[in-house]
Amino acid sequence: MRSELFAKENLPQQSGDRYLLQNPQTLRVGLGPDVLAAKGSMIAYRGNVTFDHEGAGSIGKLAKKVFTSENLALMRVRGQGEVYFAESAGYVNLLHLENEGISINSRNLLAFDADLQWDINRTKGAGMMGAGLFNTTIGGTGTVAIVAVGLVTVLDASQGPVYVDSDAAVCWSANLAPGVHNSMNAKSLLRGGTGEALQYVFHGPGFVVIQAYEWAPVPTS
């Protein structure tokens, strides 16, 4: 049979790397050490592989998952073989951490090395005021795969304050301590608002990644 389907770029890529982009929207991970991945993100695998629910790991983490909008649902992938991950045809990017951390919107988290440390943290100044103001922090040495809706833009927060829509923020340097900025004014409120009232504000040595899409609020019921 002849078809463009069998073009080289559509066939499994050959590499000794544990994490490999099969294409911009598909991640292939070679197993050995366990991987934690977003539930439901596996699209194919080869070998002897098992998938198990990954609990919070501590009462503190469980409480944060229950009482915040950071609905982080993970599965542990273990065994020998290779696993393909994807999420809604989003674009996959790899972050290789070297004894450092990254704060990620849980909706943008695809997979990461299981021996990395993770926790759920509240954005400074956000209080308990709404969805999207809790992020997942991952730290240590290892690889994290994130997935974005559309192409991403990386902003340098060291050059001055950067204001980012909280629903478009993908991830940022863990050393940054973002605050929350409310740009709503009385004039806009009286005229129905602008839809751009609440933003994260970042300022300091580090970067912020945004996507060309704003997540809809997480349903509460």
Salt bridges, closest charged atoms under 4 A:
ASP34 OD2 - ARG76 NH1 2.99
ASP34 OD2 - ARG78 NH2 3.47
ASP52 OD2 - ARG78 NH1 2.95
GLU54 OE1 - ARG76 NE 2.93
GLU82 OE1 - ARG28 NE 3.74
GLU82 OE2 - ARG46 NH2 2.53
ASP113 OD1 - ARG18 NH2 3.11
ASP119 OD2 - LYS64 NZ 3.23
